[in-house]
C-alpha cells in the first residue's frame, strides 16, 4: 500500500496479476526474444502457434541471447472485465488508471487489457479468447504495449510506412487498408530502401530516425 494515499500502486496491482495468471494456469509459456533499439526484450505468448507468428513478424530481430531482458511483454487470454475494480464497469466502457509506477487501460467493450509496470519493466496485453484469430494477430499482437514501451525509451510508435534513400526518409501515413504497404513495396522498384510497412519506431531525441518494429509483407521473385 502507498502510505501517502493508502492506495495500491500499479506495480503492486501487476504483481497480483502475475499471481492470478500462475494460479489460473494462464501465464504465457512460449517465449520469443528480440534485440531491438539496443534492448533485449522477451515476448511471452499463450500458444506455440502465436509464438511462431511473432517469430515470423520479427524475424530480423530474433535472438538467442541469455541473460535478464530489459523488458518483458506478456500476452494472454482471459475475460478482461474480471480485472476491473468492483463496480467500475457500470460507469464507462473504458477504465483507465495511472500513477508514477505505470499505467493501465481496460476496455470492457472490446474486452482488452493493456498496461505497463514501469518499476519492473513488464508490459501486459490480454484479450478474451477469440473464436478465430483475426488478421491483426498476424501483424503484431502487442502494438499497444510496444507504444507504451517506446514512450519511456526515447521513441514513439507511428502507424505509417517508411521508405528511404541515401540516408533520408519519408513516412507514409494513413488509415488501415489505404495502401501504405502496397505503396511502400512499390517504392522498391524506384530504387528506394524499404524500412517499414506498418509501425515504425521513431526516435524523439537527436536526429530523427525510423526503425522497423516488424514486417507484414513478403516479396516473391516474380
C-alpha positions as CSV (number, residue, x, y, z in Angstrom):
1,X,0.0,0.0,0.0
2,X,1.1,3.6,-0.7
3,X,1.3,5.2,2.8
4,X,0.5,8.7,1.5
5,X,-2.9,7.9,0.0
6,X,-3.4,4.3,1.2
7,X,-3.8,3.1,-2.4
8,X,-2.2,0.1,-4.1
9,X,0.4,1.1,-6.7
10,X,0.1,-0.2,-10.2
11,X,3.3,-2.2,-9.7
12,X,1.5,-4.0,-6.8
13,X,-1.5,-4.5,-9.0
14,X,0.5,-6.1,-11.7
15,X,2.3,-8.3,-9.2
16,X,-1.2,-9.5,-8.2
17,X,-2.0,-10.1,-11.9
18,X,1.1,-12.3,-12.2
19,X,0.0,-14.3,-9.2
20,X,-3.5,-14.7,-10.7
21,X,-2.0,-15.9,-14.0
22,X,0.1,-18.5,-12.3
23,X,-2.8,-19.7,-10.1
24,X,-5.2,-20.0,-13.1
25,X,-2.6,-21.6,-15.3
26,X,-2.8,-18.6,-17.8
27,X,0.8,-17.4,-17.5
28,X,2.2,-17.2,-21.1
29,X,4.7,-20.0,-21.5
30,X,6.1,-19.6,-25.1
31,X,8.9,-17.1,-25.4
32,X,10.4,-15.1,-28.2
33,X,13.5,-12.9,-27.6
34,X,14.3,-9.9,-29.7
35,X,17.1,-7.4,-29.8
36,X,15.6,-4.0,-30.9
37,X,16.8,-0.4,-30.4
38,X,19.7,-1.6,-28.2
39,X,17.4,-3.5,-25.8
40,X,16.8,-7.2,-25.2
41,X,13.0,-7.9,-25.0
42,X,11.3,-11.1,-24.2
43,X,7.8,-11.7,-25.6
44,X,5.7,-14.3,-23.7
45,X,2.7,-15.8,-25.5
46,X,-0.1,-18.3,-24.7
47,X,0.4,-20.7,-27.6
48,X,3.2,-22.1,-29.7
49,X,1.2,-21.1,-32.8
50,X,1.1,-17.5,-31.7
51,X,4.7,-17.5,-30.8
52,X,5.5,-18.7,-34.3
53,X,3.5,-15.8,-35.8
54,X,5.6,-13.5,-33.6
55,X,8.8,-15.1,-34.7
56,X,8.0,-14.6,-38.4
57,X,6.9,-11.0,-38.0
58,X,10.1,-10.0,-36.0
59,X,12.5,-12.4,-37.7
60,X,15.1,-9.7,-38.3
61,X,15.3,-9.1,-34.5
62,X,15.1,-12.6,-33.1
63,X,18.0,-13.6,-30.8
64,X,19.1,-16.5,-28.6
65,X,20.9,-14.2,-26.1
66,X,21.0,-15.3,-22.5
67,X,20.6,-13.0,-19.5
68,X,17.9,-10.9,-18.0
69,X,15.8,-9.0,-20.6
70,X,15.5,-5.2,-20.4
71,X,11.7,-5.6,-20.7
72,X,9.1,-8.5,-20.7
73,X,5.9,-8.4,-22.7
74,X,3.1,-10.7,-21.6
75,X,0.2,-11.7,-23.8
76,X,-2.6,-14.0,-22.6
77,X,-6.3,-14.8,-23.0
78,X,-8.8,-14.1,-20.3
79,X,-12.0,-12.2,-19.5
80,X,-10.6,-8.7,-19.0
81,X,-13.6,-7.3,-17.1
82,X,-12.6,-9.7,-14.3
83,X,-9.6,-7.4,-13.7
84,X,-11.7,-4.3,-13.0
85,X,-12.2,-3.0,-9.5
86,X,-15.7,-3.9,-8.3
87,X,-18.4,-1.7,-9.8
88,X,-16.2,0.2,-12.3
89,X,-17.7,-1.4,-15.4
90,X,-21.0,0.3,-14.6
91,X,-19.7,3.8,-15.4
92,X,-17.6,3.5,-18.5
93,X,-16.7,1.1,-21.4
94,X,-13.0,2.1,-20.9
95,X,-11.4,2.1,-17.4
96,X,-8.0,3.9,-17.0
97,X,-5.6,4.1,-14.2
98,X,-2.2,5.8,-13.9
99,X,0.4,6.6,-11.3
100,X,4.2,7.1,-11.1
101,X,4.7,3.3,-11.3
102,X,2.8,2.6,-14.5
103,X,-0.5,2.9,-16.4
104,X,-3.4,0.6,-17.3
105,X,-6.3,0.6,-19.7
106,X,-9.1,-1.9,-19.7
107,X,-11.8,-1.8,-22.4
108,X,-15.0,-3.6,-21.4
109,X,-16.5,-3.2,-24.9
110,X,-13.6,-4.9,-26.7
111,X,-12.5,-7.0,-23.7
112,X,-8.9,-6.0,-23.7
113,X,-6.3,-5.0,-21.1
114,X,-3.1,-3.1,-21.8
115,X,-0.8,-1.9,-19.1
116,X,2.8,-1.3,-18.2
117,X,4.7,-1.7,-15.0
118,X,7.5,0.9,-15.1
119,X,9.2,-0.3,-12.0
120,X,9.7,-3.9,-13.2
121,X,9.7,-3.1,-17.0
122,X,6.8,-5.5,-17.7
123,X,4.2,-4.8,-20.3
124,X,0.8,-6.5,-20.3
125,X,-1.7,-7.3,-23.0
126,X,-4.7,-9.5,-22.6
127,X,-7.9,-10.2,-24.5
128,X,-10.8,-12.6,-24.5
129,X,-10.2,-15.9,-26.1
130,X,-11.2,-15.3,-29.8
131,X,-13.1,-17.9,-31.7
132,X,-10.7,-17.3,-34.6
133,X,-7.5,-15.3,-34.6
134,X,-8.2,-12.0,-36.5
135,X,-5.9,-10.8,-39.3
136,X,-4.5,-8.3,-36.8
137,X,-2.8,-11.1,-34.9
138,X,-0.8,-11.9,-38.0
139,X,0.7,-8.4,-37.7
140,X,2.0,-7.6,-34.2
141,X,-0.1,-8.7,-31.3
142,X,1.3,-6.2,-28.8
143,X,1.4,-2.9,-30.7
144,X,-0.3,-1.0,-27.8
145,X,2.1,-2.4,-25.3
146,X,5.1,-1.5,-27.6
147,X,3.7,2.0,-27.9
148,X,3.9,2.4,-24.1
149,X,7.4,0.9,-24.1
150,X,8.6,3.3,-26.8
151,X,7.2,6.3,-24.9
152,X,9.5,5.6,-21.9
153,X,12.6,4.8,-24.1
154,X,13.0,7.9,-26.2
155,X,10.9,6.8,-29.1
156,X,7.3,6.7,-30.3
157,X,5.4,4.2,-32.4
158,X,3.7,5.6,-35.5
159,X,1.1,3.9,-37.7
160,X,2.8,4.5,-41.1
161,X,5.0,3.0,-43.7
162,X,8.6,4.3,-44.1
163,X,11.0,4.3,-47.1
164,X,14.3,5.9,-47.5
165,X,17.1,6.9,-49.9
166,X,20.7,7.9,-49.3
167,X,20.1,8.3,-45.5
168,X,16.9,10.4,-45.8
169,X,13.4,9.0,-45.5
170,X,9.7,9.6,-46.0
171,X,6.9,8.5,-43.8
172,X,3.7,7.3,-45.5
173,X,0.8,7.8,-43.0
174,X,-2.8,6.7,-43.5
175,X,-5.6,4.6,-42.0
176,X,-5.5,0.9,-42.2
177,X,-6.3,-0.6,-45.7
178,X,-5.5,2.7,-47.5
179,X,-2.5,1.2,-49.3
180,X,0.6,2.1,-47.2
181,X,2.2,-1.3,-47.5
182,X,1.5,-1.6,-51.2
183,X,2.9,1.9,-51.9
184,X,6.0,1.2,-49.7
185,X,6.7,-2.0,-51.6
186,X,6.2,-0.3,-55.0
187,X,8.8,2.2,-54.0
188,X,11.4,-0.6,-54.2
189,X,11.0,-0.6,-58.0
190,X,12.3,3.0,-58.0
191,X,15.4,2.2,-56.0
192,X,14.2,3.3,-52.6
193,X,15.1,1.4,-49.4
194,X,12.2,-0.4,-47.5
195,X,12.2,0.4,-43.8
196,X,8.7,-0.5,-42.6
197,X,5.2,-1.1,-43.9
198,X,3.1,-0.6,-40.8
199,X,4.5,0.5,-37.5
200,X,8.0,2.1,-37.4
201,X,9.7,3.3,-34.2
202,X,10.8,6.9,-34.4
203,X,13.4,8.5,-32.2
204,X,12.4,11.6,-30.2
205,X,15.9,12.7,-29.2
206,X,18.7,13.8,-31.6
207,X,18.4,13.3,-35.3
208,X,15.0,11.7,-36.2
209,X,15.5,8.0,-37.2
210,X,12.9,5.4,-38.2
211,X,13.3,1.8,-37.4
212,X,11.1,-1.2,-38.2
213,X,9.2,-2.9,-35.4
214,X,8.0,-5.8,-37.6
215,X,7.1,-6.6,-41.2
216,X,3.8,-7.9,-42.6
217,X,4.8,-8.2,-46.3
218,X,6.8,-10.6,-48.4
219,X,8.2,-10.2,-51.9
220,X,8.2,-13.1,-54.4
221,X,10.9,-13.5,-57.0
222,X,8.3,-12.9,-59.8
